Amino acid sequence: MLPLFYFPIMIERQVRILSDYISRQNNATWREKQAFNDLVNHCEMLDSNYKDKTLYLERLASWYIDHIFELNQDHIKEISWEFFKHILLDKLAIVLNTPSQYNYNSLENNILGLDIQNGNKLKPYGSVSRASKLLIKDIIVNNTKDKYEPIKDRL
């Protein structure tokens, strides 16, 4: 059986119960034990993959908090828990729960306003948001692609 340090705390107890149960079974075949080990390995791989992907979200969220602080630092006299919680973290929660299409539309409108203000040729409406969405998705896919090979048929 695999060591239990591979698993998050919340499932450690359940894995230990199943592992002990399979170990006590005198009639458990090597295939059943191997199936359990394969399942545990698969869960561990998924857990690592999830951690890799959320690393990017954590980086983006920490950048956002730093950026908002930087933008407001000239107006800040003192850092308090209320400022950190209600200004930074609550805004982050709003950002994480806002559909991305809202941001693409806002970007589209801001660039349209910039083009009008500067007398630039206007782009077809929707082209900026479509291009931005494609570029952002491409960056996300490129940086979050799986680093392991897919499981191949073993037959």
C-alpha positions as CSV (number, residue, x, y, z in Angstrom):
1,M,0.0,0.0,0.0
2,L,1.0,3.6,-0.6
3,P,2.1,5.8,2.3
4,L,-0.6,8.1,3.5
5,F,1.4,11.3,3.3
6,Y,0.3,11.5,-0.3
7,F,-3.2,12.6,0.5
8,P,-4.8,15.7,1.7
9,I,-5.9,15.6,5.4
10,M,-9.6,15.5,4.6
11,I,-9.4,12.1,2.8
12,E,-6.5,10.6,4.8
13,R,-8.8,8.8,7.3
14,Q,-11.0,7.3,4.5
15,V,-8.0,6.0,2.6
16,R,-6.6,4.5,5.9
17,I,-9.9,2.7,6.5
18,L,-10.0,1.3,3.0
19,S,-6.3,0.4,3.1
20,D,-6.7,-1.4,6.5
21,Y,-9.8,-3.2,5.2
22,I,-8.0,-4.5,2.0
23,S,-5.0,-5.5,4.1
24,R,-7.1,-7.6,6.4
25,Q,-8.8,-9.4,3.6
26,N,-7.3,-12.8,3.3
27,N,-9.1,-13.4,0.0
28,A,-8.1,-10.1,-1.6
29,T,-6.3,-10.8,-4.8
30,W,-3.2,-9.0,-6.0
31,R,-5.3,-7.4,-8.7
32,E,-7.7,-6.0,-6.2
33,K,-4.8,-4.6,-4.1
34,Q,-3.2,-3.3,-7.3
35,A,-6.5,-1.6,-8.3
36,F,-6.6,0.1,-5.0
37,N,-3.0,1.3,-5.4
38,D,-3.8,2.5,-9.0
39,L,-6.8,4.4,-7.7
40,V,-4.7,6.0,-5.0
41,N,-2.0,6.9,-7.5
42,H,-4.6,8.5,-9.8
43,C,-6.1,10.6,-6.9
44,E,-2.6,11.7,-6.0
45,M,-1.9,12.7,-9.6
46,L,-5.2,14.7,-9.8
47,D,-4.4,16.4,-6.5
48,S,-0.9,17.5,-7.9
49,N,-2.5,18.6,-11.1
50,Y,-5.1,20.7,-9.3
51,K,-2.4,22.3,-7.1
52,D,-0.4,23.2,-10.3
53,K,-3.5,24.8,-11.9
54,T,-4.6,26.8,-8.8
55,L,-1.0,28.1,-8.4
56,Y,-1.8,30.4,-11.3
57,L,-5.0,31.6,-9.7
58,E,-3.2,32.3,-6.5
59,R,-0.5,34.2,-8.4
60,L,-3.1,36.3,-10.2
61,A,-5.0,37.0,-6.9
62,S,-1.9,38.0,-5.0
63,W,-0.9,40.3,-7.9
64,Y,-4.4,41.9,-7.9
65,I,-4.2,42.6,-4.2
66,D,-0.7,44.1,-4.5
67,H,-1.8,46.2,-7.6
68,I,-4.9,47.6,-5.8
69,F,-2.7,48.5,-2.8
70,E,-0.2,50.2,-5.1
71,L,-2.9,52.2,-6.9
72,N,-4.3,53.4,-3.6
73,Q,-1.1,53.9,-1.5
74,D,-1.0,57.7,-2.0
75,H,-4.4,57.9,-0.2
76,I,-3.7,55.4,2.6
77,K,-2.6,56.6,5.9
78,E,-2.6,53.3,7.8
79,I,-3.2,49.7,7.0
80,S,-6.0,48.1,9.0
81,W,-7.7,44.8,8.9
82,E,-10.9,46.6,7.7
83,F,-9.0,48.0,4.7
84,F,-7.4,44.7,3.9
85,K,-10.6,42.7,4.3
86,H,-13.2,45.2,2.9
87,I,-11.2,46.9,0.2
88,L,-8.8,44.3,-1.0
89,L,-10.3,40.9,-0.3
90,D,-13.9,41.8,-0.9
91,K,-13.0,43.3,-4.3
92,L,-11.0,40.2,-5.1
93,A,-14.1,38.1,-4.3
94,I,-16.2,40.3,-6.6
95,V,-13.6,39.9,-9.4
96,L,-13.6,36.1,-9.0
97,N,-17.4,36.0,-9.2
98,T,-17.8,38.4,-12.1
99,P,-18.3,36.8,-15.5
100,S,-15.3,37.4,-17.7
101,Q,-17.6,38.7,-20.5
102,Y,-18.2,41.8,-18.3
103,N,-14.5,42.6,-18.4
104,Y,-14.2,41.9,-22.1
105,N,-17.1,44.3,-22.7
106,S,-15.6,46.9,-20.4
107,L,-12.2,46.7,-22.2
108,E,-14.0,47.0,-25.5
109,N,-15.8,50.2,-24.4
110,N,-12.6,51.7,-22.9
111,I,-10.6,51.1,-26.1
112,L,-13.5,52.6,-28.1
113,G,-13.5,55.7,-25.8
114,L,-9.7,55.9,-26.2
115,D,-10.0,55.7,-30.0
116,I,-12.7,58.4,-30.1
117,Q,-10.7,60.7,-27.8
118,N,-7.6,60.4,-29.9
119,G,-9.3,60.5,-33.3
120,N,-8.2,56.9,-34.1
121,K,-9.9,54.8,-36.7
122,L,-12.7,52.9,-34.9
123,K,-12.5,49.1,-34.8
124,P,-15.6,47.0,-35.5
125,Y,-17.5,46.7,-32.2
126,G,-16.8,43.3,-30.6
127,S,-13.4,42.8,-32.3
128,V,-11.4,43.9,-29.3
129,S,-13.2,41.7,-26.8
130,R,-13.1,38.7,-29.2
131,A,-9.3,39.2,-29.7
132,S,-8.7,39.7,-26.0
133,K,-10.6,36.6,-25.1
134,L,-8.7,34.5,-27.6
135,L,-5.3,35.8,-26.4
136,I,-6.2,35.3,-22.7
137,K,-7.5,31.8,-23.3
138,D,-4.3,31.0,-25.3
139,I,-2.1,32.2,-22.4
140,I,-4.2,30.2,-19.9
141,V,-4.1,27.0,-22.0
142,N,-0.3,27.4,-22.6
143,N,0.4,27.9,-18.9
144,T,-1.9,25.3,-17.5
145,K,-1.5,22.4,-19.9
146,D,-0.9,19.1,-18.2
147,K,2.7,18.2,-17.5
148,Y,2.0,14.4,-17.5
149,E,1.2,12.1,-20.3
150,P,-2.3,10.8,-20.6
151,I,-2.9,7.3,-19.4
152,K,-2.6,4.9,-22.3
153,D,-4.5,1.6,-22.8
154,R,-2.7,-1.1,-21.0
155,L,-4.3,-4.0,-22.9
